[in-house]
Amino acid sequence: MTHPFQHELQTALMAVRCAAIVCRSVQSAITTESLAKKDKSPVTVADFASQAIVCRQLQLDFPDDPVIGEEGAAELRLPTGKEFLDRAVRECAAAGVTASAVEVCDWIDRGGASQHSPRFWTLDPIDGTKGFLRKEQYAISLALIVNGQIEVGVLGCPNMPFADKPDGTGVLAWAVRGQGAWMQPLSEPQTSPIRIKVTTVSRSADLRFCESVESGHSSHDWSGLIATELGIHLEPIRMDSQCKYLAVARGDADLYLRLPTRKGYQEKIWDHAGGILVVLEAGGHVTDINGDEPDFQHGSSLTQNEGMVVTNGRAHDSVIAAIRKHAPAEMV
C-alpha cells in the first residue's frame, strides 16, 4: 500500500536537509564582532540561500505548485543587493547547488505567492532570526496545504539536541496527515526515524511551558498570569522559532502559547504550518486563543485567528479558559 503524499514528503525532506547545510555554514561563520555591531547580514544571506534551495527543489518536482514564502528577490536584483546575492550564490554552491545569480533570484521569487490556492506550499527559510544570530535555536519550516488542510509538515532544527547524539547533530522532524509524527538526526539521514508523541501530563499544575525568548513575539506578562492561574510551577523552557512546536510534539514541554502582543495582530502562516501538523500527528492539540482551529484559507496571514495555543491535548480547555480570564483589557 502506498501512502498519500510520499513524493511530496521526500521532496520536502530533501529540500529542508539541503537548506540546513547552508544555514549551518552561514551560522558557523558569525562572529562576536558582527553581533556587537548588530550586523544582520548573516541571517539575510542564509534566508535567501535557504529559500532558493527549497524553492529550486519544489520547482523541479512540483512545478505547478505556488509557494507562499517570507522572502522575495527584489532587493537582491538591485545594485545595492549585489553583495548579498553573491554570498547567497556562493553558499548555495558550497551546499552542492551551483547556479547563476539570475537562477538564484528566480528560485527565491518562486516563494513570492501571497494568495490562497487549492494547493500550495508555505516556507519559512529561517524561522527564529534572533536565535540564529545568537547561535541558538532556529528552524527551517516547510508545509504543503491542500484545500485548506496541512497535509505535509517538515521542520529542520539544526541546533535542537537529539537524544544521545552529540551537540550539533540537529533534528529533522516531519508529519503527513494521518501517518504520525517522526524525527531523525538531521545530520544522519540514513538513521531509522523515531516516532514522536506528546506527553500524557494532564494536571494543569504539572504542565511545562515553552515560550519565546523574545517578549516581542508573545506577551510574557499575560502568560505569567495564565501560569499562576493554572498553578504551573516548573520553569518555562525558552527558545526561538518553531522548535517550540517540536518541543511539545516530542514531550520536552507540554504547552506553548503564542499570545498576541497587540489587538488585531495577524500571524503569518509560515510561522506555524509546519509545526502545527507535527504536533497534531504526535497526539497534541492546536487552536488559537479563542479555541478556533487555524484557518489556512486566507493567503499569507491567519486572518481568522488570534495567537496560537499548542498543548499535549490533555488540559487544552483549561488553558483556553485561563487565557480568556486574564486577557488584557485592550485584547478583549
SERO-4910 file (N, C-alpha, C, O; in steps of 0.05 Angstrom, whole numbers):
BEGIN
 pado doro    nc1    nc2    nc3   cac1   cac2   cac3    cc1    cc2    cc3    oc1    oc2    oc3
  Met    A     17    -24      0      0      0      0     18     25      0     36     28     17
  Thr    A     13     43    -18     28     68    -19     13     89     -3    -11     93     -6
  His    A     28    103     14     16    124     30     13    149     13     31    155     -4
  Pro    A     -8    165     17    -10    190      2     12    210     10     22    209     32
  Phe    A     19    227     -9     38    249     -5     67    239      1     83    255     12
  Gln    A     74    215     -7    101    206     -2    121    221    -20    143    227    -11
  His    A    114    226    -45    132    241    -62    137    269    -51    159    279    -51
  Glu    A    115    282    -43    117    309    -31    134    308     -6    151    326     -2
  Leu    A    131    288     11    147    286     35    176    283     29    193    297     40
  Gln    A    183    265     10    211    261      4    224    286     -8    247    292     -1
  Thr    A    209    300    -24    219    325    -36    224    346    -13    245    359    -12
  Ala    A    205    348      5    207    367     27    230    361     45    245    379     53
  Leu    A    234    335     52    256    327     69    283    333     56    301    344     69
  Met    A    285    327     30    310    332     16    316    362     15    339    371     19
  Ala    A    295    378     10    299    407      8    307    419     34    325    436     36
  Val    A    294    411     56    300    423     82    327    414     92    342    430    104
  Arg    A    335    389     86    361    379     94    383    396     80    403    404     93
  Cys    A    379    401     54    399    416     39    400    445     49    421    457     51
  Ala    A    376    457     54    375    484     65    390    486     92    403    507     98
  Ala    A    388    465    108    401    465    134    431    467    131    445    478    148
  Ile    A    442    454    110    471    455    105    480    484    101    500    493    112
  Val    A    464    499     85    470    527     80    468    543    106    486    559    113
  Cys    A    447    539    121    443    555    146    465    549    166    474    568    179
  Arg    A    473    524    168    495    518    187    521    531    178    536    541    195
  Ser    A    526    530    153    551    542    142    552    572    149    572    582    159
  Val    A    530    586    144    529    615    150    530    620    180    545    638    188
  Gln    A    516    604    195    515    609    224    543    604    237    551    619    255
  Ser    A    557    585    227    583    578    238    603    601    234    623    603    249
  Ala    A    598    618    214    617    640    208    610    666    223    624    686    220
  Ile    A    588    666    238    580    690    253    601    696    275    608    678    290
  Thr    A    610    720    276    630    728    296    617    745    318    596    757    314
  Thr    A    630    746    341    620    763    362    622    792    354    606    808    363
  Glu    A    641    799    336    644    826    327    619    834    311    608    856    314
  Ser    A    610    816    293    587    823    276    562    826    293    545    842    288
  Leu    A    560    810    315    537    812    333    538    838    348    518    851    352
  Ala    A    562    845    357    565    870    372    556    894    355    546    914    366
  Lys    A    560    892    329    552    914    311    523    911    303    513    927    286
  Lys    A    509    892    314    481    886    306    480    881    276    461    890    263
  Asp    A    499    867    266    501    861    237    482    838    231    486    815    240
  Lys    A    461    844    216    441    823    209    447    809    182    431    793    173
  Ser    A    470    816    170    475    806    143    477    775    142    468    763    123
  Pro    A    488    761    163    489    732    161    461    720    158    458    702    141
  Val    A    442    729    173    415    717    172    402    724    145    386    708    134
  Thr    A    408    747    134    398    755    108    408    736     87    392    727     70
  Val    A    434    731     87    446    713     67    434    685     70    426    672     50
  Ala    A    432    676     95    422    648     99    392    646     91    384    626     80
  Asp    A    377    667     98    348    667     90    345    664     60    330    647     51
  Phe    A    360    680     45    357    679     15    367    653      4    354    641    -13
  Ala    A    390    643     14    401    619      3    384    595     10    379    577     -6
  Ser    A    373    595     34    355    573     43    330    573     26    321    551     17
  Gln    A    318    596     22    294    597      5    299    589    -24    283    574    -36
  Ala    A    322    597    -34    329    589    -62    331    559    -64    321    547    -83
  Ile    A    344    546    -45    348    517    -46    322    502    -44    317    483    -59
  Val    A    305    511    -26    279    497    -22    261    501    -47    249    482    -57
  Cys    A    260    526    -56    242    531    -79    253    518   -105    237    510   -122
  Arg    A    279    515   -107    290    501   -130    280    472   -130    272    462   -151
  Gln    A    281    459   -107    273    431   -106    243    428   -112    234    410   -125
  Leu    A    227    447   -101    198    446   -106    192    451   -136    174    439   -147
  Gln    A    208    469   -148    204    474   -177    210    450   -193    196    444   -213
  Leu    A    231    435   -186    239    411   -201    217    390   -199    210    377   -219
  Asp    A    207    386   -175    188    363   -171    159    370   -174    143    353   -182
  Phe    A    152    395   -167    123    403   -168    122    431   -180    114    450   -166
  Pro    A    128    433   -206    130    460   -219    104    476   -219    105    501   -221
  Asp    A     81    463   -215     56    478   -216     47    488   -188     28    503   -186
  Asp    A     61    480   -167     53    488   -140     63    516   -133     87    520   -134
  Pro    A     46    534   -126     55    560   -115     68    557    -88     63    537    -73
  Val    A     85    576    -81     98    575    -55     94    602    -41    102    623    -52
  Ile    A     81    602    -18     78    627     -2    101    627     18    101    613     38
  Gly    A    121    645     12    145    646     29    149    674     40    134    692     35
  Glu    A    170    676     56    174    701     70    191    721     54    188    745     57
  Glu    A    207    711     36    226    728     22    219    732     -8    204    716    -19
  Gly    A    229    754    -19    228    759    -48    255    769    -56    270    779    -39
  Ala    A    262    767    -81    289    774    -90    292    803   -100    313    810   -110
  Ala    A    271    819    -97    272    846   -109    297    862   -100    310    874   -116
  Glu    A    303    860    -74    326    876    -64    353    864    -74    372    879    -77
  Leu    A    353    838    -79    378    826    -89    384    834   -117    407    834   -126
  Arg    A    363    840   -132    366    848   -161    376    877   -164    384    884   -186
  Leu    A    376    892   -142    386    920   -143    417    920   -140    428    901   -128
  Pro    A    430    940   -150    459    942   -147    467    940   -117    488    928   -110
  Thr    A    451    952    -99    457    951    -71    455    923    -59    465    918    -37
  Gly    A    442    905    -73    438    878    -63    459    858    -73    458    834    -67
  Lys    A    478    869    -89    497    850   -103    514    834    -83    518    810    -88
  Glu    A    523    847    -62    540    832    -43    525    809    -31    535    787    -29
  Phe    A    500    814    -22    483    793    -11    478    771    -31    480    747    -25
  Leu    A    472    779    -55    467    759    -76    491    742    -82    489    717    -84
  Asp    A    515    755    -84    539    739    -89    544    720    -67    553    697    -72
  Arg    A    540    728    -42    544    710    -19    524    687    -19    531    664    -14
  Ala    A    499    693    -26    478    672    -28    485    652    -49    482    628    -45
  Val    A    495    661    -72    503    643    -94    526    625    -84    526    601    -90
  Arg    A    546    637    -70    568    621    -60    559    600    -40    569    577    -40
  Glu    A    541    608    -22    531    589     -2    516    566    -15    518    543     -7
  Cys    A    500    572    -35    485    551    -50    505    532    -62    502    507    -61
  Ala    A    526    542    -75    546    526    -88    560    508    -68    566    484    -73
  Ala    A    567    519    -44    580    503    -24    563    480    -14    573    460     -4
  Ala    A    536    484    -16    517    462     -8    511    444    -31    494    426    -29
  Gly    A    525    447    -54    522    429    -76    502    438    -97    495    423   -115
  Val    A    492    463    -95    473    474   -115    487    497   -130    486    520   -121
  Thr    A    499    490   -152    513    511   -168    494    524   -186    479    511   -201
  Ala    A    493    551   -186    474    565   -202    483    594   -207    501    604   -193
  Ser    A    472    606   -227    478    635   -232    462    652   -213    443    643   -200
  Ala    A    470    678   -212    456    697   -195    427    699   -204    409    702   -187
  Val    A    422    699   -230    395    701   -240    378    677   -232    355    680   -224
  Glu    A    389    653   -233    374    629   -225    367    630   -195    345    624   -187
  Val    A    386    639   -179    381    641   -150    359    661   -145    341    655   -129
  Cys    A    359    684   -158    337    703   -155    310    692   -163    290    695   -150
  Asp    A    311    678   -186    286    666   -196    274    645   -177    250    644   -173
  Trp    A    292    629   -165    282    609   -145    270    623   -121    249    615   -111
  Ile    A    284    644   -111    274    658    -88    246    670    -94    228    668    -78
  Asp    A    243    681   -118    218    693   -125    195    673   -129    172    680   -130
  Arg    A    202    647   -132    181    627   -132    166    626   -105    143    617   -104
  Gly    A    179    636    -84    165    638    -58    149    663    -55    143    670    -32
  Gly    A    143    677    -76    130    703    -74    100    703    -76     88    724    -77
  Ala    A     88    679    -77     58    678    -78     47    689    -52     60    686    -31
  Ser    A     24    701    -53     11    710    -28    -18    703    -26    -30    705     -5
  Gln    A    -30    694    -48    -59    688    -49    -63    658    -43    -46    641    -50
  His    A    -85    652    -30    -93    625    -25    -99    611    -51   -110    623    -69
  Ser    A    -91    586    -54    -99    570    -77   -105    542    -66    -98    535    -44
  Pro    A   -118    524    -82   -126    498    -72   -103    481    -62   -106    465    -44
  Arg    A    -79    485    -74    -56    470    -66    -32    489    -67    -26    500    -88
  Phe    A    -17    491    -45      7    508    -44     25    500    -22     16    486     -3
  Trp    A     50    508    -23     69    504     -2     73    530     13     69    552      2
  Thr    A     80    529     38     88    553     53    115    548     66    119    527     78
  Leu    A    132    567     65    160    564     73    170    587     90    166    610     84
  Asp    A    182    580    113    198    600    127    227    590    126    234    570    139
  Pro    A    244    603    110    271    593    105    289    594    130    307    577    133
  Ile    A    284    614    147    296    614    174    276    626    193    271    651    192
  Asp    A    265    609    210    246    618    230    261    621    256    273    602    265
  Gly    A    262    645    267    277    650    292    303    665    285    325    655    291
  Thr    A    300    688    274    323    704    265    343    709    288    367    706    285
  Lys    A    332    717    311    349    725    333    363    700    345    386    701    353
  Gly    A    349    678    345    361    653    354    384    645    336    405    635    345
  Phe    A    380    648    310    401    642    290    425    659    295    448    649    296
  Leu    A    421    685    300    444    703    304    458    698    331    482    701    333
  Arg    A    443    688    351    455    681    376    468    654    376    479    645    396
  Lys    A    466    640    353    476    612    350    460    593    368    470    574    379
  Glu    A    434    600    372    416    583    388    395    570    369    402    562    347
  Gln    A    370    569    378    350    554    362    338    570    339    332    594    342
  Tyr    A    335    557    317    321    567    294    311    543    278    320    520    283
  Ala    A    293    548    260    281    525    244    278    533    215    273    556    209
  Ile    A    279    513    198    270    515    171    243    501    170    242    477    176
  Ser    A    222    515    162    195    503    163    183    503    136    182    523    122
  Leu    A    172    480    128    160    476    102    135    460    105    135    439    119
  Ala    A    113    468     93     88    454     95     73    455     68     74    474     53
  Leu    A     58    433     63     41    432     40     12    434     49      3    419     67
  Ile    A     -3    452     37    -31    456     45    -49    451     21    -45    463      0
  Val    A    -68    433     24    -86    425      3   -114    428     13   -123    417     33
  Asn    A   -130    445     -2   -157    450      5   -160    459     34   -178    451     49
  Gly    A   -141    476     43   -142    488     70   -131    470     92   -130    478    115
  Gln    A   -123    445     85   -113    426    105    -83    423    102    -73    421     80
  Ile    A    -68    424    124    -40    418    123    -37    388    119    -46    372    136
  Glu    A    -24    380     97    -21    352     91      7    341     97     11    318    104
  Val    A     27    359     94     55    352    100     68    375    115     65    398    108
  Gly    A     82    368    137     96    389    152    124    379    158    128    356    167
  Val    A    144    396    153    172    388    158    186    411    174    183    434    166
  Leu    A    200    404    195    216    423    210    245    413    210    251    391    219
  Gly    A    263    430    201    292    425    204    301    443    227    300    467    226
  Cys    A    312    430    248    320    445    272    350    439    277    356    420    293
  Pro    A    368    453    264    396    446    264    410    446    292    430    432    295
  Asn    A    399    461    311    413    462    337    397    448    359    405    448    383
  Met    A    375    435    353    360    420    373    375    395    381    386    381    363
  Pro    A    377    389    407    390    364    414    374    339    406    350    340    405
  Phe    A    388    318    400    375    293    392    385    271    411    406    260    408
  Ala    A    368    264    431    373    242    449    402    240    457    413    258    469
  Asp    A    415    218    450    443    213    458    463    222    438    487    216    441
  Lys    A    454    237    418    473    245    397    489    270    407    480    285    424
  Pro    A    513    274    396    529    297    404    515    323    395    500    324    376
  Asp    A    522    345    409    511    371    401    518    377    372    539    370    363
  Gly    A    499    390    359    504    397    331    494    377    311    495    381    287
  Thr    A    483    354    322    471    334    304    445    346    292    440    342    268
  Gly    A    430    359    309    405    371    299    383    351    295    387    327    298
  Val    A    359    361    290    335    344    287    320    351    261    317    375    254
  Leu    A    312    331    247    293    334    224    267    321    233    267    297    238
  Ala    A    246    336    235    220    325    244    200    329    222    201    349    207
  Trp    A    181    310    220    161    313    198    135    298    205    134    281    223
  Ala    A    114    305    191     89    291    193     74    293    167     76    313    153
  Val    A     59    272    161     40    272    139     13    266    153     11    248    170
  Arg    A     -8    280    145    -34    277    158    -42    247    159    -42    234    138
  Gly    A    -48    238    183    -57    210    186    -35    190    188    -41    166    190
  Gln    A    -10    199    187     13    179    187     32    183    210     54    172    209
  Gly    A     24    198    230     41    202    254     63    222    250     66    233    228
  Ala    A     77    228    271     99    248    271    125    233    277    126    214    293
  Trp    A    146    241    263    172    227    264    195    246    266    193    270    259
  Met    A    217    236    275    242    252    274    266    233    270    265    209    276
  Gln    A    287    245    259    313    231    257    335    252    260    330    276    257
  Pro    A    359    243    266    381    262    267    385    277    240    386    264    219
  Leu    A    385    303    241    387    319    216    413    311    201    412    311    176
  Ser    A    434    306    215    460    301    202    463    271    194    483    264    181
  Glu    A    443    255    200    445    226    194    420    216    180    404    202    192
  Pro    A    417    223    154    392    215    140    389    185    137    367    175    132
  Gln    A    410    169    141    408    140    139    397    127    164    390    104    164
  Thr    A    395    143    186    385    132    212    355    128    211    340    144    200
  Ser    A    346    105    222    317    100    222    302    121    238    310    129    260
  Pro    A    279    131    227    264    151    242    252    140    268    247    116    270
  Ile    A    247    158    287    234    151    312    207    165    312    205    188    305
  Arg    A    187    150    320    160    162    323    160    180    348    170    172    369
  Ile    A    148    203    345    147    221    369    118    225    378     99    225    363
  Lys    A    116    228    405     90    232    418     91    253    439    112    258    451
  Val    A     68    267    443     66    287    464     66    272    491     62    248    492
  Thr    A     69    287    513     68    275    539     39    268    547     20    276    533
  Thr    A     36    254    569      9    247    579      3    263    604    -16    257    619
  Val    A     18    284    609     13    301    633    -15    314    630    -21    326    610
  Ser    A    -31    310    651    -59    320    649    -65    341    671    -83    358    667
  Arg    A    -51    341    693    -56    361    714    -44    388    704    -20    389    698
  Ser    A    -60    409    704    -50    434    693    -26    444    709     -9    457    697
  Ala    A    -25    438    735     -3    448    751     23    435    744     45    446    749
  Asp    A     22    412    730     47    398    723     56    404    695     76    392    686
  Leu    A     42    421    681     50    427    653     76    443    652     81    460    669
  Arg    A     92    437    632    116    453    628    112    471    604    106    462    582
  Phe    A    115    497    609    112    517    588    136    517    569    158    511    577
  Cys    A    131    524    544    153    531    526    145    558    514    123    561    504
  Glu    A    163    577    515    156    603    505    179    617    491    202    608    494
  Ser    A    173    639    477    193    653    462    214    665    480    208    673    503
  Val    A    239    667    471    259    682    485    252    712    484    255    726    503
  Glu    A    242    720    460    236    748    456    208    755    465    189    743    455
  Ser    A    205    774    484    178    781    493    162    795    472    138    796    473
  Gly    A    176    806    451    161    819    429    144    800    413    126    808    399
  His    A    151    773    415    136    754    399    111    743    413     93    733    400
  Ser    A    111    746    439     88    736    455     88    751    481    109    758    492
  Ser    A     64    756    492     62    771    516     70    755    541     54    738    550
  His    A     94    759    551    104    744    574     88    750    599     84    733    616
  Asp    A     80    776    603     64    783    627     38    767    628     31    757    649
  Trp    A     25    766    606     -1    752    603      4    722    609    -12    710    624
  Ser    A     25    711    598     30    682    602     37    676    631     31    655    642
  Gly    A     49    696    645     55    693    673     29    691    690     28    674    708
  Leu    A      9    707    683    -17    706    697    -31    679    692    -43    667    710
  Ile    A    -28    670    667    -40    644    660    -27    621    675    -40    603    685
  Ala    A      0    622    677     14    602    692      6    601    721      2    580    733
  Thr    A      2    625    733     -7    626    761    -34    615    764    -40    600    782
  Glu    A    -52    622    745    -80    612    746    -81    581    745    -97    568    759
  Leu    A    -63    570    728    -63    541    725    -46    527    746    -46    502    748
  Gly    A    -32    542    763    -16    530    784     11    519    773     23    503    786
  Ile    A     19    528    750     44    518    738     68    529    754     70    553    759
  His    A     86    510    762    108    518    778    135    512    765    156    522    774
  Leu    A    135    496    744    160    489    731    171    513    716    155    529    704
  Glu    A    197    517    715    209    538    699    203    534    670    205    512    660
  Pro    A    195    556    656    190    552    627    215    547    611    237    556    619
  Ile    A    212    532    590    234    528    571    232    551    551    210    556    540
  Arg    A    254    566    547    253    589    528    270    583    504    293    576    507
  Met    A    258    586    481    273    583    456    259    597    433    235    604    435
  Asp    A    273    603    412    262    616    389    251    596    369    258    572    370
  Ser    A    233    605    352    226    591    328    206    569    332    197    564    355
  Gln    A    199    555    310    180    532    312    193    508    325    180    487    327
  Cys    A    218    510    334    229    489    352    211    485    376    210    463    387
  Lys    A    195    506    384    177    502    406    155    482    400    147    467    417
  Tyr    A    146    482    375    126    461    367    139    433    370    126    415    379
  Leu    A    163    431    361    177    405    364    180    397    393    177    374    400
  Ala    A    186    417    410    190    412    439    164    400    450    165    381    467
  Val    A    141    410    442    115    399    452    110    372    439    102    353    453
  Ala    A    115    369    413    109    345    398    125    321    409    114    298    410
  Arg    A    149    325    418    165    302    427    167    300    458    182    284    468
  Gly    A    152    318    472    150    315    500    170    329    517    171    325    542
  Asp    A    185    348    506    203    364    522    187    384    539    195    392    561
  Ala    A    164    392    527    146    412    540    118    402    535    113    385    518
  Asp    A     99    414    550     71    406    547     53    428    535     31    423    526
  Leu    A     64    452    534     47    475    527     64    498    515     84    506    527
  Tyr    A     55    508    493     68    531    480     46    551    474     26    545    460
  Leu    A     49    576    484     30    597    479     42    619    462     64    628    467
  Arg    A     29    626    441     36    650    425     14    670    429     -6    669    415
  Leu    A     17    687    449     -4    706    456      0    732    441     23    743    440
  Pro    A    -21    744    430    -18    769    414     -6    791    432    -13    794    455
  Thr    A     12    806    420     23    829    434      8    854    429     12    874    443
  Arg    A    -11    853    410    -29    876    406    -54    866    392    -53    846    377
  Lys    A    -76    880    396   -102    873    384   -100    875    354    -89    894    343
  Gly    A   -110    855    340   -111    856    311    -86    845    297    -85    843    273
  Tyr    A    -66    836    313    -42    825    301    -49    799    287    -62    782    299
  Gln    A    -40    796    263    -45    771    247    -20    755    244      0    765    234
  Glu    A    -21    730    253      1    712    249      5    705    220    -14    704    204
  Lys    A     30    700    212     36    691    185     35    660    184     43    647    203
  Ile    A     25    650    162     21    621    160     47    606    162     48    584    173
  Trp    A     69    617    151     95    602    151    107    600    178    125    584    183
  Asp    A     97    616    198    108    614    225     95    591    241    104    586    263
  His    A     76    578    229     61    558    244     56    531    229     55    510    242
  Ala    A     52    533    203     41    509    189     57    484    193     45    463    199
  Gly    A     83    485    189    100    461    191     97    449    219     94    425    223
  Gly    A    100    467    240     99    457    267     72    446    276     71    427    291
  Ile    A     51    459    266     24    450    274     19    421    268     10    406    285
  Leu    A     25    413    243     19    385    235     36    365    251     27    344    258
  Val    A     61    373    257     78    355    273     66    350    300     66    328    310
  Val    A     56    372    313     43    369    339     17    353    338     13    335    354
  Leu    A      1    359    318    -25    344    315    -20    314    312    -33    297    324
  Glu    A     -1    307    294      5    279    289     19    265    312     21    241    313
  Ala    A     31    281    330     43    270    354     22    266    376     29    258    398
  Gly    A     -3    274    371    -24    270    390    -32    295    405    -48    294    424
  Gly    A    -21    318    398    -27    343    412    -51    357    400    -64    347    382
  His    A    -56    381    410    -79    397    401    -69    425    396    -53    436    411
  Val    A    -79    438    375    -71    465    368    -96    481    360   -111    473    342
  Thr    A   -101    504    374   -122    523    366   -110    551    370    -87    554    378
  Asp    A   -127    571    363   -119    598    370   -128    603    399   -138    585    412
  Ile    A   -124    628    409   -130    633    437   -160    633    443   -168    632    466
  Asn    A   -176    633    422   -206    631    425   -216    602    423   -240    597    424
  Gly    A   -197    584    419   -205    556    415   -213    548    387   -223    527    382
  Asp    A   -208    567    368   -215    561    340   -191    548    325   -168    553    331
  Glu    A   -198    530    306   -177    517    290   -163    537    273   -176    556    263
  Pro    A   -137    534    269   -123    552    250   -135    549    222   -139    527    212
  Asp    A   -140    572    209   -153    572    183   -133    582    161   -125    605    160
  Phe    A   -125    562    144   -104    568    124   -116    574     97   -104    567     76
  Gln    A   -139    587     96   -152    592     70   -153    622     63   -170    630     48
  His    A   -135    638     75   -136    667     71   -109    678     64   -101    699     74
  Gly    A    -95    665     46    -69    675     37    -47    672     58    -45    652     71
  Ser    A    -30    693     59     -6    690     76    -10    695    105      8    689    121
  Ser    A    -33    705    113    -38    710    142    -61    693    153    -79    686    138
  Leu    A    -60    688    179    -82    674    192   -103    695    201   -105    702    225
  Thr    A   -117    706    181   -134    729    187   -157    723    205   -168    741    218
  Gln    A   -165    698    207   -189    690    223   -181    681    251   -198    673    267
  Asn    A   -155    682    257   -145    672    283   -130    693    298   -120    712    287
  Glu    A   -129    688    325   -113    705    342    -94    688    358   -103    670    373
  Gly    A    -68    693    356    -48    678    371    -49    649    365    -61    640    345
  Met    A    -37    633    383    -37    604    379    -32    590    406    -17    599    423
  Val    A    -47    568    411    -45    552    435    -38    524    427    -54    511    413
  Val    A    -15    514    436     -5    488    428     -2    471    454     14    478    471
  Thr    A    -16    449    456    -14    433    481    -12    403    474    -15    395    451
  Asn    A     -7    387    495     -7    358    492    -36    348    490    -40    324    488
  Gly    A    -56    366    491    -84    358    487    -98    352    513   -123    350    513
  Arg    A    -83    348    535    -96    339    560   -110    361    575   -131    356    588
  Ala    A    -99    385    575   -111    407    591   -117    431    573   -117    454    583
  His    A   -123    426    548   -126    448    529   -149    467    537   -145    492    536
  Asp    A   -171    456    545   -194    473    552   -188    491    576   -197    514    577
  Ser    A   -174    480    596   -167    495    620   -148    518    612   -150    540    623
  Val    A   -130    513    594   -112    534    584   -127    556    570   -122    580    575
  Ile    A   -145    549    553   -162    569    538   -178    586    558   -179    610    556
  Ala    A   -189    573    579   -205    587    599   -187    607    614   -195    629    620
  Ala    A   -162    599    621   -144    616    635   -135    640    618   -131    662    627
  Ile    A   -132    634    592   -124    656    573   -146    677    573   -141    701    574
  Arg    A   -171    668    571   -194    687    569   -197    703    595   -201    727    595
  Lys    A   -193    689    617   -197    702    644   -177    724    648   -183    745    660
  His    A   -152    721    637   -131    740    643   -124    757    618   -103    770    618
  Ala    A   -141    757    598   -136    773    574   -135    803    582   -153    813    595
  Pro    A   -113    817    573   -112    846    579   -136    860    567   -146    852    546
  Ala    A   -145    882    579   -169    896    571   -167    904    541   -188    904    527
  Glu    A   -143    912    532   -141    921    504   -143    898    484   -145    903    460
  Met    A   -142    873    494   -144    850    475   -173    840    473   -179    824    455
  Val    A   -190    849    490   -217    838    490   -235    853    471   -258    847    468
***
